[in-house]
Amino acid sequence: MRNLSMLTNPYNDDKDFDGCSIFGMMNVEGKRFSSRDPIKAIANMHERGNGLGGGIAVYGIYPQFENYYAFHIMYLSRDAKEKTDRTLATSFNIIYDEEMQTRPAKVIDPPMVWRYFVQPRKRRLGKMTADDYVTEKVMQINTETGKAFVFSSGKNMGVFKGVGYPEDVADFFCLEDYWGYLWTVHGRFPTNTPGWWGGAHPFNILDWTVVHNGELSSYGINRRFLEMHGYKCTMQTDTEVLAYAVDLLMRRQKLPIEIVTKVLAAPLWSEIDNMEPKQQQAYRAIRQTYGSLLMNGPFSIIVAHHGEMIGLTDRIKLRPLVAGTKGDFLYMSSEESAIRLVSPTLDKFWALRGGEPVVGKLRNPHKTTSLEEN
C-alpha cells in the first residue's frame, strides 16, 4: 500500500484534533432526494479532513429490495471473498449479489466491494430474531478472515465509505445514481486511529449508523462492555463502539433516546447530587448500570436509522454541532456555512446544547416517495 501520509499530508503537519466534519439532511415527509446537496455541503468543509476517510449513509435507496438485508462487504483478498461467500450461502438465502458499481476517483487503494441482498434461513434462526441473527453473522464475517468486513447491513439503506475526501468517495461509488430521504456524511481527520477503508465513517450495524467528530478516550472500557453482549470491534477506530452501543440500548434494550443520551453523555456526579431526590435516584441508577458505556471525551455525533435522525454532543460541548430547518427538511452540521450553502434561508437555526439531543422523525414512517414524483 502506498504511504498515505506522504499522499495526504506531504508537509507532515501536526494532527488537527478539532477536525472531522459531519452533516445530516433529512426530509421528514419521507421524500427521497439526490446526493447533490449533502455532498455539496460536506465538500464545503473540506479543510476539516485530510483525505484519510470519507463516507455517506443513505436511507430509502433500495425500495425494490426493501424487505431484504443489504450487505455491503469490502474484501482485501480473493480468498476472503470465497470464504465469506460460503458463509453467506449457508446462513442466508441470497436474493441477488453483484460487485458494487464504482468508477476511477481520487480514492486511495480501493478494495474489492460487493453487494448482497439476503434473507436469513428460517431453519437457522431458532429462537433468535432476524436482526440478532444478522448481527451475529456480521460479527462472524468481520472476524473469521481478517480480510472481509461488512460495512453496511441494514434494510433499504446503505453505507458507502473509503479512504479519500467524502466528495471523492461519493464519486467513486457513483452516488449521483442514488436517491434517499435521509443522508448523513462524514469527512475524516484521523487522530489516534488508522486511516483505512474499514475505519472510515459512518459506522453501521443493521440500519443504525453513526458519524462522529471527536475522540473517545473511553474506547477500551466501552469495547469490553459491548463484547460481553456479543459485539466484536474490528474496525480499529474508537467510533465503532458508538454504533454498537446505540444498537444495544435502543434496539435490543428498547430504551428511549432521552435515556440513551443520559448513558452516552451522562451528567456529572456533582450535577446529580443537586437534583431532586427521585430524579437523583434515576440518574444514579443509569450511571451505575451503564457506567461502562459513558462516552468519555469530546464528541459530536449524528445517529440515524429508518425514520429518525438524532444529533448529540458531549456534556460540555467540546465539538460543534448546529441544526436548522427549512420546510420539510432538517439539517445538522459541524458548521453553519454548510447548511446555508444548500439552504440560504432557514425557518429556524440553533446550536445544540451539550448533552441534549435533537431528534428528527418521519411524519409518516410507512411512506417514502421521490421528490421527482411530486
C-alpha positions as CSV (number, residue, x, y, z in Angstrom):
1,M,0.0,0.0,0.0
2,R,1.3,3.5,-0.8
3,N,2.3,5.8,2.0
4,L,-0.9,7.5,3.0
5,S,0.9,10.2,5.0
6,M,3.0,11.3,2.0
7,L,-0.1,11.5,-0.2
8,T,-2.4,13.3,2.2
9,N,0.0,15.2,4.5
10,P,3.2,15.9,2.5
11,Y,4.3,18.6,4.8
12,N,4.0,16.5,7.9
13,D,1.6,18.9,9.6
14,D,0.6,18.3,13.2
15,K,-2.7,16.4,13.7
16,D,-5.8,18.6,14.0
17,F,-7.7,17.3,17.0
18,D,-10.6,19.6,16.2
19,G,-11.0,18.2,12.7
20,C,-13.6,15.9,11.1
21,S,-16.8,17.2,9.5
22,I,-20.3,15.8,9.9
23,F,-23.5,16.7,8.0
24,G,-27.0,15.3,8.1
25,M,-30.0,16.1,5.9
26,M,-33.5,14.6,6.3
27,N,-36.9,15.1,4.6
28,V,-39.4,14.5,7.4
29,E,-42.1,13.7,4.8
30,G,-40.0,10.8,3.5
31,K,-39.5,12.3,0.1
32,R,-36.3,11.0,-1.5
33,F,-33.7,13.4,-3.0
34,S,-30.4,13.1,-4.7
35,S,-26.8,13.3,-3.3
36,R,-26.3,16.7,-4.7
37,D,-26.9,18.8,-1.6
38,P,-25.4,16.5,1.0
39,I,-22.2,16.2,-1.0
40,K,-22.1,19.9,-1.7
41,A,-22.4,20.6,2.0
42,I,-19.7,18.3,3.1
43,A,-17.3,19.5,0.4
44,N,-17.7,23.0,1.8
45,M,-16.0,21.7,5.0
46,H,-13.1,20.2,3.0
47,E,-10.4,21.7,5.3
48,R,-11.8,19.7,8.3
49,G,-10.5,16.5,6.7
50,N,-7.2,15.3,5.2
51,G,-8.4,12.7,2.7
52,L,-7.9,9.7,5.1
53,G,-11.5,9.0,5.4
54,G,-14.9,9.9,4.0
55,G,-18.3,8.3,3.9
56,I,-22.0,8.5,3.4
57,A,-25.1,6.7,4.8
58,V,-28.3,6.8,2.8
59,Y,-31.8,5.6,3.7
60,G,-34.5,4.6,1.3
61,I,-32.2,3.7,-1.6
62,Y,-33.3,0.1,-2.3
63,P,-37.1,0.2,-2.5
64,Q,-37.1,-2.8,-4.8
65,F,-35.3,-4.9,-2.2
66,E,-36.8,-3.2,0.9
67,N,-37.6,-6.5,2.7
68,Y,-34.1,-7.9,2.5
69,Y,-30.9,-7.0,4.3
70,A,-28.4,-5.2,2.1
71,F,-24.8,-6.2,2.9
72,H,-22.0,-4.1,1.6
73,I,-18.8,-6.0,2.1
74,M,-15.2,-5.0,1.4
75,Y,-12.6,-7.7,0.6
76,L,-8.9,-7.4,1.0
77,S,-8.2,-10.7,-0.8
78,R,-9.9,-13.2,-3.1
79,D,-9.6,-16.0,-0.5
80,A,-11.5,-13.8,2.0
81,K,-14.3,-13.4,-0.6
82,E,-14.5,-17.1,-1.3
83,K,-14.7,-18.0,2.4
84,T,-17.3,-15.2,3.0
85,D,-19.4,-16.4,0.1
86,R,-19.6,-19.8,1.6
87,T,-20.6,-18.4,5.0
88,L,-23.3,-16.3,3.3
89,A,-24.6,-19.2,1.2
90,T,-25.1,-21.5,4.3
91,S,-26.6,-18.8,6.5
92,F,-28.8,-16.8,4.1
93,N,-31.0,-17.0,1.1
94,I,-29.1,-14.8,-1.3
95,I,-31.7,-13.0,-3.4
96,Y,-29.2,-11.1,-5.5
97,D,-25.5,-10.1,-5.4
98,E,-23.1,-8.1,-7.6
99,E,-19.9,-6.2,-7.5
100,M,-20.8,-2.7,-6.5
101,Q,-20.8,0.0,-9.2
102,T,-17.7,2.2,-8.9
103,R,-15.6,4.4,-11.1
104,P,-12.0,5.7,-11.0
105,A,-11.8,8.5,-8.5
106,K,-9.4,10.3,-6.1
107,V,-9.5,7.5,-3.5
108,I,-6.5,5.5,-2.3
109,D,-6.1,1.8,-2.9
110,P,-9.7,0.7,-3.0
111,P,-10.5,-2.9,-2.0
112,M,-13.0,-5.1,-3.9
113,V,-16.5,-4.1,-2.8
114,W,-19.5,-6.4,-3.2
115,R,-23.3,-6.0,-2.5
116,Y,-25.6,-8.8,-1.4
117,F,-29.4,-8.8,-0.7
118,V,-30.1,-11.6,1.7
119,Q,-32.7,-13.2,3.9
120,P,-31.9,-15.3,6.9
121,R,-32.6,-19.0,6.5
122,K,-35.6,-19.6,8.8
123,R,-34.4,-23.1,10.0
124,R,-31.2,-21.5,11.3
125,L,-32.9,-18.7,13.3
126,G,-34.0,-20.9,16.2
127,K,-35.2,-18.6,18.9
128,M,-33.2,-15.6,17.6
129,T,-34.8,-12.6,15.9
130,A,-33.7,-12.0,12.4
131,D,-31.9,-8.8,13.5
132,D,-30.0,-10.6,16.2
133,Y,-29.1,-13.4,13.7
134,V,-27.8,-10.9,11.2
135,T,-25.8,-9.1,13.8
136,E,-24.2,-12.4,14.8
137,K,-23.3,-13.2,11.2
138,V,-21.8,-9.7,10.6
139,M,-19.5,-10.2,13.7
140,Q,-18.6,-13.7,12.3
141,I,-17.7,-12.4,8.9
142,N,-15.7,-9.5,10.3
143,T,-13.5,-11.7,12.4
144,E,-13.1,-15.1,10.6
145,T,-10.6,-14.0,7.9
146,G,-9.4,-10.5,9.0
147,K,-9.8,-9.5,5.3
148,A,-13.5,-9.3,4.9
149,F,-15.6,-6.5,6.5
150,V,-19.3,-5.9,6.4
151,F,-19.6,-2.1,6.4
152,S,-23.3,-1.9,5.8
153,S,-26.0,-4.4,6.8
154,G,-29.4,-2.7,7.0
155,K,-32.6,-2.9,5.0
156,N,-33.3,-0.4,2.3
157,M,-30.3,1.7,3.2
158,G,-26.6,1.7,2.5
159,V,-23.2,2.9,3.7
160,F,-20.5,4.0,1.2
161,K,-17.1,4.8,2.6
162,G,-13.4,4.7,2.0
163,V,-10.0,6.5,2.1
164,G,-10.5,9.8,0.4
165,Y,-12.4,13.0,0.8
166,P,-16.1,12.4,1.1
167,E,-16.9,14.1,-2.2
168,D,-14.3,11.7,-3.9
169,V,-15.8,8.7,-2.1
170,A,-19.2,9.7,-3.5
171,D,-17.7,10.0,-6.9
172,F,-16.1,6.5,-6.6
173,F,-19.4,4.9,-5.6
174,C,-21.4,6.8,-8.3
175,L,-23.7,8.2,-5.6
176,E,-25.4,10.6,-8.1
177,D,-27.4,7.5,-9.1
178,Y,-28.9,7.0,-5.6
179,W,-31.9,8.8,-4.0
180,G,-32.8,8.7,-0.3
181,Y,-34.9,10.6,2.2
182,L,-32.1,10.8,4.8
183,W,-28.4,11.3,4.2
184,T,-25.5,11.6,6.7
185,V,-22.0,12.4,5.6
186,H,-18.6,12.4,7.2
187,G,-15.2,13.9,6.3
188,R,-12.4,12.3,8.5
189,F,-9.3,13.7,10.0
190,P,-7.9,10.6,11.8
191,T,-6.4,11.4,15.2
192,N,-5.2,8.4,17.1
193,T,-6.7,5.6,14.9
194,P,-5.7,4.4,11.4
195,G,-7.0,5.9,8.2
196,W,-8.2,2.9,6.2
197,W,-11.3,1.8,4.3
198,G,-12.9,0.0,7.2
199,G,-12.1,2.8,9.7
200,A,-13.9,5.5,7.7
201,H,-17.3,6.7,8.9
202,P,-20.2,6.1,9.0
203,F,-20.1,3.0,11.3
204,N,-23.1,0.7,10.9
205,I,-24.9,-2.3,12.3
206,L,-28.3,-3.2,10.8
207,D,-29.9,0.1,9.9
208,W,-28.1,2.1,12.7
209,T,-25.3,4.5,11.6
210,V,-23.1,6.9,13.4
211,V,-20.9,9.7,12.2
212,H,-18.6,11.3,14.8
213,N,-16.3,14.3,15.2
214,G,-14.1,13.8,18.3
215,E,-12.2,11.3,20.2
216,L,-13.2,8.6,22.7
217,S,-10.7,8.0,25.5
218,S,-13.2,5.5,27.0
219,Y,-12.9,3.2,24.0
220,G,-11.3,0.3,25.9
221,I,-13.9,0.1,28.6
222,N,-16.7,0.7,26.1
223,R,-15.4,-2.1,23.9
224,R,-15.2,-4.6,26.8
225,F,-18.8,-3.9,27.9
226,L,-20.1,-4.4,24.3
227,E,-18.1,-7.6,23.9
228,M,-20.0,-9.0,26.8
229,H,-23.1,-8.6,24.7
230,G,-21.7,-10.3,21.6
231,Y,-20.3,-7.4,19.7
232,K,-16.8,-7.6,18.2
233,C,-14.9,-4.4,17.4
234,T,-12.7,-5.0,14.3
235,M,-12.5,-1.6,12.5
236,Q,-9.6,-0.2,14.6
237,T,-11.4,3.0,15.3
238,D,-13.0,4.4,18.5
239,T,-16.2,5.4,16.9
240,E,-17.2,1.8,16.2
241,V,-18.4,1.4,19.8
242,L,-20.9,4.2,19.4
243,A,-22.8,2.3,16.7
244,Y,-22.9,-0.9,18.7
245,A,-23.9,1.0,21.9
246,V,-26.8,2.6,20.2
247,D,-27.9,-0.7,18.7
248,L,-27.7,-2.4,22.1
249,L,-29.5,0.4,24.0
250,M,-32.2,1.4,21.5
251,R,-32.9,-1.8,19.5
252,R,-32.1,-4.6,21.9
253,Q,-33.0,-3.0,25.2
254,K,-35.6,-0.6,23.7
255,L,-34.5,2.4,25.8
256,P,-35.9,5.8,24.7
257,I,-33.5,8.3,23.2
258,E,-33.9,10.5,26.3
259,I,-32.4,7.7,28.4
260,V,-29.8,6.7,25.9
261,T,-28.4,10.3,25.8
262,K,-28.0,10.2,29.6
263,V,-26.0,7.0,29.2
264,L,-23.7,8.3,26.4
265,A,-23.4,11.9,27.7
266,A,-24.1,11.4,31.4
267,P,-24.5,14.3,33.8
268,L,-21.6,14.9,36.2
269,W,-21.9,13.3,39.6
270,S,-21.9,16.8,41.1
271,E,-24.9,17.7,38.9
272,I,-26.7,14.5,40.0
273,D,-26.1,15.4,43.7
274,N,-28.0,18.6,43.2
275,M,-31.1,17.0,41.6
276,E,-34.4,16.4,43.3
277,P,-34.5,13.0,45.2
278,K,-36.5,11.0,42.6
279,Q,-34.5,12.4,39.7
280,Q,-31.3,11.8,41.6
281,Q,-32.2,8.2,42.2
282,A,-33.0,7.6,38.5
283,Y,-29.8,9.2,37.3
284,R,-27.7,7.3,39.8
285,A,-29.2,4.0,38.6
286,I,-28.3,4.9,35.0
287,R,-24.7,5.8,35.8
288,Q,-24.3,2.6,37.9
289,T,-25.9,0.3,35.4
290,Y,-24.3,1.8,32.2
291,G,-21.1,3.4,33.6
292,S,-19.0,1.4,31.1
293,L,-20.9,2.9,28.2
294,L,-20.3,6.5,29.2
295,M,-18.5,8.1,26.2
296,N,-15.6,9.9,27.8
297,G,-14.0,12.6,25.6
298,P,-15.1,15.2,23.1
299,F,-17.7,14.2,20.6
300,S,-20.5,15.5,18.4
301,I,-22.4,12.7,16.6
302,I,-25.3,12.2,14.2
303,V,-27.1,8.9,14.7
304,A,-29.5,7.7,12.0
305,H,-31.8,4.8,11.4
306,H,-35.0,4.4,9.5
307,G,-37.4,7.2,10.2
308,E,-35.1,9.1,12.6
309,M,-32.0,11.4,12.7
310,I,-30.5,12.3,16.1
311,G,-27.9,14.9,16.9
312,L,-25.9,14.8,20.2
313,T,-22.8,16.4,21.7
314,D,-20.8,15.6,24.8
315,R,-22.0,17.2,28.0
316,I,-19.7,20.2,27.9
317,K,-19.8,20.5,24.1
318,L,-16.2,20.2,23.1
319,R,-17.1,19.6,19.4
320,P,-19.5,21.8,17.4
321,L,-23.0,20.8,16.1
322,V,-25.7,23.1,14.8
323,A,-29.1,22.4,13.3
324,G,-31.6,24.1,11.0
325,T,-35.0,23.6,9.4
326,K,-36.5,24.7,6.1
327,G,-39.9,23.4,5.1
328,D,-39.8,19.6,5.4
329,F,-36.0,19.5,5.7
330,L,-34.0,19.1,8.9
331,Y,-30.2,19.8,8.7
332,M,-27.4,19.1,11.2
333,S,-23.8,20.1,10.6
334,S,-20.4,20.8,12.1
335,E,-20.6,24.3,10.5
336,E,-23.5,26.7,9.8
337,S,-21.9,27.6,6.4
338,A,-22.5,24.1,5.1
339,I,-26.2,24.3,5.9
340,R,-26.5,27.9,4.4
341,L,-24.8,26.7,1.2
342,V,-27.7,24.3,0.4
343,S,-30.4,26.3,2.1
344,P,-29.5,30.0,2.4
345,T,-32.8,30.9,4.2
346,L,-33.9,28.8,7.1
347,D,-37.1,28.7,9.1
348,K,-35.1,28.0,12.3
349,F,-31.4,27.7,13.2
350,W,-29.8,26.9,16.5
351,A,-26.8,25.4,18.2
352,L,-27.3,22.2,20.1
353,R,-27.0,22.3,23.9
354,G,-24.4,20.0,25.4
355,G,-25.8,16.5,26.2
356,E,-29.3,17.4,24.9
357,P,-30.4,15.6,21.7
358,V,-32.2,17.0,18.7
359,V,-34.4,14.4,17.1
360,G,-36.0,14.5,13.6
361,K,-38.7,11.9,12.8
362,L,-40.6,11.0,9.7
363,R,-44.2,12.3,10.0
364,N,-45.4,9.1,8.2
365,P,-42.8,6.4,8.8
366,H,-44.6,4.0,6.4
367,K,-44.4,6.1,3.3
368,T,-41.5,7.4,1.3
369,T,-41.6,8.9,-2.2
370,S,-39.2,10.6,-4.5
371,L,-39.1,14.4,-4.9
372,E,-39.2,13.9,-8.6
373,E,-42.5,12.0,-8.3
374,N,-44.3,15.1,-6.6
